[in-house]
Amino acid sequence: MEYTKGRIGRVFTVRLDHGDDLILELVKLSELEKIESAVFMLLGALKAGKLVTGPKESIRPPEPVWFGFDEAHEILGIGNIFQEEGKPKIHLHAGTGRENNVKLGCLRGESEVFMVVEVFIFELEGISARRVMDVEQGFAPVNFEQVPDLE
């Protein structure tokens, strides 16, 4: 286990409107506001999206199992924003549902908002964290650099 500590900085309340691309808009906001480290939660609905709902087998690197939808689904999610190769990387796990079809997974790629999605972003200050690709694992985990103690 590795960890670092910091504090909450700026707080953003964001409304994404019908037709917006959820992940793309979060990247654009992160670039505009120079958000390097943050956690966020969201709620609303998507018209279309794709979730990775697990690996096909329990091996590394994993081969993803995909679930896609192109009809409105409710969404509730939590995620983070860290830099990867100098750009904001959105990592969002979400539950989506329509009628009795409920899925949980990692939202990736295009994600079109249906009606509205509300996002609450909490910037993390006093930490230095970046995503660095790990070829063996097949993804880019968060890596921490030492920073002076905040206390």
N, C-alpha and C positions, 0 to 999 in steps of 0.2 A: 504494500500500500504506500502511496505517496500522497501528500496533501500540502496545501498552503493555506494561509489565512489572509483575509482582507476585510473590506467593509463595503456596504452598499453605497453607491454613488448616486448618479442621476437616476430618476425613475421616469419612464415613458409610458403613457397610455396612448394606444394606437388603435384607430379604426380602419379596417380594410374593407373596401366596398365591393359590391357585386361585380364580378369579372376580373378583379385584381388577382395576381399570382401571389399567393401567400409567401412562399419562400423567397421569390425574387424581390418582393417589396421589403421583406426583412433585411435582405442583403443590401438593398439600396439605402434604407434608413441607417444601417450600421456604417456604411461608407460615408454618408452625409454627416452623421453625428460623431464619426470616429469612435464607434463603440468597438472595443477590442476584447472585452470579457463581460459576459452578462448571462443571466438566467431569465427565462420568461415563461409565462403561462398564457394560454389562450382558450377562447371558446367561440363558437359560432357554427358556421356550416360551409361546406365545400361542395361545389357542383361536380368537380372531377379531381382525382388525385391517384397516387400510387403509394402503397405501403409495402415495406419489407416486413413480413410477418414471421420471420425466423429463417434459420438456415435449413437447407434440405437435409443435411447431416451434421452431426456435432463434430465437425473437423475445421481446422484453420488452414488457409483462409476459407471462410464459408461461401457456399453458393446460395444466394438469397432465394427465398420463396416470395413471390410478388402477389399482391392483391390490388387490382385496379378497379376504379369505379368511375362512371360518367353520368350518374344521377345524383341529386342532392343527398348529402349525408351530414348529419350533425357531427361536430368535432369538438373534442376536449383534449388539450395537450400541454405538455411541459417540455422545455428544451433549453439549449444554451447556444451562445455565440462565442466562438473563439477564432482567432486568426489561423489560417492554413495557407502557407506560401504567400503571406502578405495580403490575403483577402479574407473577408468574413466568411466563416463556415457555419451554417445553421444546422444544428442537430436537434431534431424534433421527434419525440415519440408521442403518439396520439391514439386515442380511441375514436373510431368513427362508427356511426350507426345509421341504419335506415330500416324501419320496421323491425323485424326480429333478426336482422343481419348485423352483428356487431363484430368489429375487428380491432385489434390493437397492434401497432407496429411503428416502424420508423418511416415517416413521410419523406419521400424523395422525389425530385424532379418537379414537373409542373403541378401546380395545386391551385385550381381556380375557385375563388370565393363565390359562394352562393349567398346572396343577401348581404351578410356582414360577418366579419370575424373581428373580435376585440382581443388585443394583445397587451399584456402588462409586462414591461421589460425593466429589470433591475440590474443596472450596471454594477460590475464588481471592480472596486478600486484597491490598489495596494498589492496586487498580485501580478505576476508575469507568467502567463500560460499561453501555450501555442499548441496547435495540432501538428503532429509530425507523423508522416506515413511510416507504418511498420509493415513491410512487405510480408513477413511471416504470418502476421495476424490478419492481414488483408484490409486494414482500416487505419485511420490516423487518430490514435488516442491523444488525450490532452497530456502535455508535458509541462512541468513546472520549473521555473528558474528561481533561484534564491533571491529574495528581496529583503531589505532591512525590516526588522520587526516593527509593527505598527504601534505597539504599546510603549 
